[in-house]
Amino acid sequence: MTDRPAYSWPDPDRDYANGAFIPGAGDYPPRWSREAAALREALGPRAELDLAYGPSPRERLDLFLPAGAPRGVVVFVHGGYWHLFSKAEWSHFAAGPLARGWAVAMPSYTLAPDARLSGITAQIARACNFVASRVGGAMVVTGHSAGGHLAARMGCADLSVPVARVVPISPLAELGPLMATGMNATLKIDAAEAATESPARLRLRDGVTAHVWVGAEERPAFLWQARVLAEEWGCPWTAEPGHHHFSVIDGLKDPESDLCRVLLEGL
């Protein structure tokens, strides 16, 4: 059995503790790293690695190209509560869109506490604009967990980003509850930033379509986050049966999955 924090209510740290409720949670990151490295090697020259999209050291992205001319580009933004991981662990989740003829870009970004969430948002917007200069066609932005937050932000009306569609996966769309968690010592979210960086409090930009995706077996807080965003934006949302927070992105590896279908729907 996975070690779990002792129950108390209310308990924001327990609400957002994913690994504590997923059997074998510790096996996922090393597996992701191995599978990601294998895909990069398999793509060879179709993997353009460590492209600089901004001046800071972590403003780098990998661009994966399909066998033919790209139909468009998917930008995948990684999670890790804005303070963990990099682009290197996620490359294999490009497999589904690549098989459908789409290029895939995966940016890293400066992690908290070295950057505030507003600064990370600005970096991902810069990455999207850079990608648009390299690959033509429609742009879809997706991302997982904290990356789902950043994907959703790319569709908000306060930003100017050449995005046609956003598909946030298990997004952190309302930041207010995170202010009460222990990790906010690292994130440093305050009331002002929660107001300006919570996608659920912001309007979806005109002309951008959206679909929110979440695993049906995720923590209740993540199901709430997904539903709140979908309700505020008036867009569809899906709670995928049989999936928890770490497995919900598996559909990105399969071009025939429901997630890949929804990702590229209408484009």
C-alpha positions, 0 to 999 in steps of 0.5 A, a space after each residue: 500500500 502507498 504511504 498516505 498522509 494522515 486524514 484531517 479535514 480540511 487538508 489541502 495538502 492531502 487534496 493535492 497529494 497524487 502519488 500517495 493514492 496511486 499504487 507504484 507511483 514511484 515507478 512512473 518518472 523513471 519509466 517516463 524518462 526511459 520511454 522518452 529517451 527511446 522516442 528521441 533516439 528513434 526519431 533521429 533527425 526528426 527530433 530537433 532538440 534544445 531549441 532556445 525560445 528565450 534568454 534564460 537557461 531553461 527556455 529550451 524546447 524539443 521539436 518533433 516532426 512527423 514523417 511528412 509535412 506537418 498538418 499543424 503543431 501540438 505544444 505539450 507543457 509538462 507538469 510537476 506543480 511548476 517546480 519539478 521535471 523538465 521536457 526530457 521526461 515526456 517526449 514519448 507522449 508526442 507519439 500519438 499526434 506524430 502518427 496523425 501527421 502533427 509536429 509536437 513541441 515540448 518546452 521546459 520552463 524556469 521552475 519555482 521558486 526561481 520564477 513566479 507563475 506569471 513569469 512561467 506563463 510568459 515563458 510558455 507564451 514565448 515558446 508558443 510564438 517561437 513554435 508558430 514561427 517554425 511550424 505552420 498550420 493550426 496550433 493546439 496547446 495541451 499539458 498535464 496538471 501544472 502543465 494543464 494550467 499553463 495550457 489553459 492560460 494560453 487560451 485566455 483572453 488576456 494573452 496574444 498567442 496563435 493558438 486554435 485549441 487548448 486541451 488542458 489535462 487534469 489542469 490546476 485551473 483555480 489557484 486559490 486552494 493551492 495557497 493553503 498547501 505546504 508547497 506554496 512556500 515554493 510557489 509563492 502564490 498570493 491573492 493577486 496572482 491567484 486572481 490573474 493566473 487562475 484560468 477559471 477566473 479568466 475568459 476563453 479568448 474568442 476563436 479558441 476552442 477548448 476541451 478539458 480532460 481528467 481521469 475519473 479516478 483522480 483525487 476529488 480536488 482534480 475532478 473539481 478543478 476540471 469541472 470548474 474550468 469547463 463550467 466557467 468556460 462553457 466547454 466540454 469536459 471528459 472524466 476518462 474511466 479507469 485513469 488516475 493522475 499519472 495514467 491519464 496522459 497515456 492516450 497521447 501515445 496512441 493515435 487512435 485514443 479518445 484523447 488524441 481524437 479530442 486533442 485534434 478535433 475540428 482541425 
